[in-house]
Amino acid sequence: MKFATRTKLEIFVEAHAVDEIERMLRDVGFKGCSVFAGVEGAGSHGAWRQTGVEEAGMRLVVTIGAEEAAEAALHWLENYFAAYPGVVAMSEVKVLRAERF
C-alpha cells in the first residue's frame, strides 16, 4: 500500500460562513471538503447547545490537500477570524489515492 502525505484542515465556524469558506478552499487549491453539523460543545465561553429552534448552529468543515493550499487557507482564515468566531486545526495525514487530494 502506498500512502502520500497531505495536510488536513478542520475549520469550525458558524453556519452562515460555510459558503464563503468553501469558496476560499477551492480558490486556494483544495479539491473538496466535507461539512458536519455541530450540535453541542464547550469552549472558552462555556458550554453551548443547538436547540434546533430557528438557529443554524455551528459547522465543522474538513478538507485535505497540499501543504501550500493549507498555508494559503490559514492566511485567509487568520484575517477572517479577526472579525468572526471560529477555530482551525491543521495536521499532517497519510492518504491513499493521493491524486484525489
C-alpha positions in Angstrom: 0.0 0.0 0.0 1.4 3.4 -1.0 0.5 6.4 1.2 1.1 10.0 0.4 1.4 12.9 2.9 -1.2 15.6 2.8 -2.4 18.4 5.1 -5.8 18.3 6.8 -7.7 21.4 8.0 -10.6 21.2 10.4 -12.4 24.5 10.4 -15.2 25.1 13.0 -17.4 28.1 12.0 -20.9 29.5 12.2 -23.2 28.1 9.6 -23.5 31.3 7.7 -19.8 31.2 6.9 -19.7 27.8 5.1 -20.3 29.0 1.6 -17.5 31.6 1.9 -15.2 29.1 3.5 -15.9 26.5 0.7 -15.2 29.1 -2.0 -11.9 30.1 -0.4 -10.8 26.5 -0.1 -11.5 26.0 -3.9 -9.7 29.2 -4.7 -6.5 28.2 -2.8 -6.4 24.7 -4.3 -8.4 22.2 -2.3 -10.4 19.8 -4.4 -13.3 19.3 -2.0 -14.4 19.3 1.6 -16.9 17.7 4.0 -19.2 19.7 6.3 -20.7 18.4 9.5 -23.3 20.0 11.8 -22.2 20.8 15.3 -25.0 20.4 17.9 -23.3 21.0 21.2 -19.9 21.6 22.8 -17.9 23.7 25.1 -15.1 26.3 24.7 -13.6 29.3 26.2 -17.0 30.9 26.7 -18.6 27.8 28.3 -21.0 25.2 27.1 -23.3 25.7 24.1 -26.1 23.6 22.6 -28.0 24.0 19.4 -31.7 23.8 20.4 -33.0 23.4 16.8 -35.4 26.4 17.1 -34.6 28.8 14.3 -30.8 28.6 14.6 -28.3 27.5 12.1 -25.7 26.3 14.6 -22.0 25.6 14.0 -20.3 23.6 11.3 -17.1 21.6 11.0 -15.5 21.9 7.6 -12.9 19.2 6.9 -10.6 19.3 3.9 -7.4 17.5 2.9 -4.9 18.8 0.3 -1.4 20.1 -0.4 0.5 21.9 2.3 0.7 25.0 0.1 -3.1 25.2 -0.2 -3.3 24.8 3.6 -0.9 27.6 4.2 -2.9 29.9 1.9 -6.1 28.9 3.6 -4.6 29.6 7.1 -3.5 33.1 6.0 -7.1 33.8 4.8 -8.6 32.3 7.9 -6.4 34.4 10.2 -7.9 37.5 8.7 -11.4 36.1 8.7 -11.1 35.2 12.4 -10.2 38.7 13.3 -13.8 39.7 12.7 -15.8 36.4 13.1 -15.7 33.5 15.5 -14.1 30.2 14.6 -11.3 27.7 15.2 -9.0 25.9 12.8 -6.7 22.9 13.4 -4.1 21.7 10.9 -2.5 18.2 10.9 -0.4 16.1 8.6 -2.2 13.0 7.4 -1.4 9.9 5.2 -3.8 9.2 2.4 -4.4 6.6 -0.2 -5.4 7.7 -3.7 -3.3 10.8 -3.4 -4.4 12.1 -6.8 -7.8 12.9 -5.3 -6.3 15.4 -2.9 
